[in-house]
């Protein structure tokens, strides 16, 4: 089974930056997607950014131009760089992996953007 370990959350001021990581406990093979979901209080969980199974990237309109995902295949790790953070970015962020018919989730990391 694959376990996802997240790190990098915290409290930042508007306009600040954070960098997340999501490390998988096993080497991922075959076709899979890997990305970040987020859920703000009182709102639906949304897909913020993702590496698709086709190898391209997806960004929600709300984060486009501010968030960037990258990965280190040797470390089975995905990174999320968040710049120009806004109060509306406040949410719990979840790492997600879809591997064949299997789905794996991180525990969730709180991001709070406030002055």
N, C-alpha and C positions, 0 to 999 in steps of 0.2 A: 504494500500500500504506500501511497505517496502522502507525506506530511508537508505542509507549507508553513514556514516560519517567517513571520513578518517583523520588521523593525523600522524605526525612523519617525514615528509619530511624535506629536507634541503640540505645544502652544506657541504660536507666532503672531506677530503684528501684521496688519494688512500691508500688502506689498512685499512681505518677506518670502522666504523660500524654505522648502523642506525636501529631503531626499529619502524615499522609501526603498526598501529591498524586500524581496520575497524569495526565499531559498527553498528548493524542493529537496526532499530527503533521498530521492532516487533519481537516477538518470532517466530522462524522458526520451522515449523513442517513438518513431512513427509520426503520424499526423496528430497534432494537438494545438490547442489555443491556450494562451496564457494572458491574463489581464487583471485589471483593477476595477472592482465595483465600489460604489460608495452609497451610503444611506444617511441622509440628514434627518434630524428630528421631524416627525410628521410627514415625511415624504417617502415616495417609493424608492427602492433600491435601483440604481441606474449604473449602466456600464460607462465608466469614465474613459478608459483606454485599454487597448488590447492588441496583442499579436495574434492574428488570425491563423487558421490552419493553412491558408495559402501563403503565409509568410509576409503579408502586408500588415500595416498598422491601422488602427481605428481610434479616433478621438471623438468624444462627444462635443457638440458645438459649444457647450458651456466651458470647456477646458481647452479647446483648440487654440494653439499659439502660446499657451502658458505651461501646459504639461507635456512632458516628453518621456516615453518609455524606451528602455534599452535592455539588453540582456547579455549575460556572459554564459555561453553554453558550457564551458568547462566547469563552471561552478553551479550549473543548474539554477541560476539566479536571475531574476528580473528586477529592474530598477525603475522607479518612478521619480522623475525630477519635477517638482512643482514650484513654479515661479509666479511672481505677481499675485500672491494669494489674496483672496477676497473673503469677507465674512461668510458669504454664501458657499464657500468651499468647506465650511465646517461640517464634518460628517465622520462616520466610522468607515474606514476604507478596508476592503476585503480583497485579498489575493485569490484568484480563481484559475483553476486549470481544468480544461476539458480534454480528456485522453480517451479516444475511442468512445465507448459508452459510459465511461467513468467520469465523475465530477469530484473535484477536491476544492476545499475552501480553507483559507487561513482563518485565524481566530478573530481578526478584526483589530484595527489600530485607530485610535481616536486622533483626529486632527481638529484643533480649535484655532480659528483665526479671529483675533479680537485685539483691540487696543486697550 
